[in-house]
Amino acid sequence: MAEKTFLTIDELITNIKLKKINIKNEDNVRNILETNNYYFIMGYKFAFKNIDGTYKENTSFEDIYSLYLFDKMLKLVILDPILEIEQKLKTIYINNYSFRYGFKVNDILDKNNYDLSNNYLDNTLSNLNKQLNDFGNKNKAVMFYRNNHSFIPLWVYMKILSFGMIRDMFYVSKSNDKDYMKNKLTSENINSSETANMLRLLVRVRNICCHDDILLSFVDDKLGIKTTKYHKEFNLKKDRNTNIIQGKKDLLAILISIKFFSTRKKFNVLIDNLSKLINEYDKKIGSLNRKQLLSIMHLPEDFEILKKL
């Protein structure tokens, strides 16, 4: 394999042409590449390839770029309700933990305040201590409390703890604490174990959105969420044993997980925004039609009925 070297914008344009990808307007492409990462854009080329690895006829760089832009908007649409769920979980966690165990650092790091039988407890508390130390010295609110008060309460530390950290703290909590927080987090019929599983998926997606990775074709690499009542409303892909496999670790799974933890109003706004985004791409922007786009996104064509369920 040839060694990768830095390419100028003109060299990148030449490289695009060598790949048998059309360029509709070279000046526009040059402007695009001045402010957008070529590597990031070309991450979406998979949608325009044939099975043998060649590009579909008349594929242009602008086609690939339009899908890249679509995914950027998709991430904004998906991120909004996830950030709300994150704040909801953090607030519920603060209220429960502070009331039952205290709100100082020693209380937060005390193993006895968690499920001692959980195999992930030691690792979780180690990561928690690391975040408190690493990020605490960089946050103004934490530094203010450190300089003006004798301790830093949990609700201030919560500003520096990641969504993934709080999800892990939920996971290693005692059973009665998890059940209490789960019931505050959702009115859906779901146990605390599956709550933690759905939250793990949302943490993964949040990170994808914030780090500008590819979302529209997302499939998680770990165990998916369990089949819910919402899965049964769609004609989804199944394995040879008739077990549903679509909607377990993909964008549909993300939507279902968000539905479990969001208000109906917030979730309906999400579906409306997603539907509008897809329709605009189909009618005005992209070279992929709606059916092709939804297939890449692992979404059923009637995904909007989630609003009514």
Residue pairs with C-beta under 8 A, 6 or more apart in sequence:
7 15
7 38
9 30
9 33
9 34
10 30
12 33
12 38
13 23
13 26
13 29
13 30
13 33
16 23
16 29
16 61
17 23
19 55
20 54
20 55
21 45
21 55
21 59
21 60
21 61
21 64
22 58
22 59
22 60
22 61
23 29
23 60
23 61
23 62
24 60
24 61
24 62
25 62
28 62
29 61
29 62
29 65
32 41
32 65
36 65
36 68
40 68
40 212
41 61
41 64
41 65
41 68
42 64
43 68
43 214
44 64
44 67
44 68
44 71
44 214
45 55
45 64
46 217
47 64
47 67
47 217
47 288
47 292
47 296
48 55
48 56
48 59
48 63
48 64
48 287
49 55
49 56
50 56
59 287
60 287
63 286
63 287
63 288
66 281
66 285
66 286
66 287
67 216
67 286
67 288
69 285
70 216
70 277
70 281
70 285
70 286
70 293
71 214
71 215
71 216
72 212
73 277
74 215
74 216
74 274
74 277
75 208
75 209
75 212
75 215
76 209
77 270
77 273
77 274
77 277
78 205
78 209
78 215
78 254
78 258
78 270
78 274
79 206
79 209
79 210
80 270
81 258
81 262
81 266
81 267
81 270
82 202
82 205
82 206
82 209
82 258
83 206
84 262
84 266
85 202
85 258
85 261
85 262
86 163
86 166
86 202
86 206
88 185
88 261
89 163
89 166
89 167
89 170
89 181
89 185
89 199
89 261
90 158
90 161
90 166
92 181
92 184
92 185
93 158
93 166
93 169
93 170
93 181
94 103
94 154
94 155
94 158
96 177
96 180
96 181
96 184
97 103
97 107
97 108
97 113
97 154
97 177
98 153
98 154
98 155
100 113
100 177
101 107
101 110
101 113
103 153
103 154
103 155
104 151
104 152
104 153
104 154
105 132
105 151
105 152
105 157
107 113
107 154
108 128
108 132
108 154
108 157
109 125
109 128
109 129
111 121
111 122
111 125
113 174
114 121
114 124
114 125
114 169
114 172
114 173
114 174
115 121
115 172
115 173
115 174
115 175
118 124
118 171
118 172
120 168
120 171
120 172
121 172
124 168
124 169
124 171
124 172
125 172
127 165
127 168
128 161
128 165
128 168
128 169
131 160
131 161
131 162
131 165
132 157
132 160
132 161
135 142
135 160
135 161
136 142
136 143
136 146
136 152
136 157
136 160
137 143
138 160
139 159
139 160
141 156
141 159
142 152
142 156
142 157
142 159
142 160
145 151
145 152
145 153
145 156
146 152
158 166
162 203
163 202
163 203
163 206
164 203
164 207
167 196
167 199
167 200
167 203
170 178
170 181
170 195
170 196
170 199
171 178
171 196
173 181
175 192
178 192
178 195
178 196
179 192
181 192
182 190
182 191
182 192
182 195
185 195
185 261
186 195
186 260
186 261
188 260
190 198
190 228
190 260
194 225
194 226
195 260
197 223
197 225
197 226
198 225
198 257
198 260
198 261
199 257
200 222
201 220
201 224
201 225
201 249
201 253
201 254
201 257
202 254
202 257
202 258
202 261
204 220
205 215
205 218
205 254
207 213
208 214
208 215
208 218
209 215
215 251
216 251
216 296
216 297
217 296
217 297
217 298
218 250
218 251
218 254
218 298
219 249
219 250
219 298
220 249
220 250
220 253
221 249
222 249
223 249
224 248
224 249
224 253
225 248
225 249
225 253
225 256
225 257
226 248
227 243
227 244
227 248
228 256
228 260
229 309
230 247
230 256
230 259
230 306
230 309
231 244
231 247
231 256
233 305
233 306
233 309
234 246
234 247
234 252
234 300
234 302
234 303
234 305
235 300
236 244
236 245
236 246
236 247
236 252
236 300
237 244
237 245
237 246
238 244
238 245
238 246
239 245
246 252
246 298
246 300
247 253
247 256
247 298
250 297
250 298
251 297
251 298
251 299
252 298
252 299
252 300
252 303
255 270
255 271
255 274
255 299
255 303
255 306
256 306
258 267
258 270
259 267
259 306
259 309
262 270
267 306
267 307
268 307
271 303
271 304
271 306
271 307
272 307
274 303
275 304
278 290
278 293
278 294
279 290
281 288
281 293
282 288
282 289
282 290
282 293
286 293
288 296
290 301
291 301
294 300
294 301
294 303
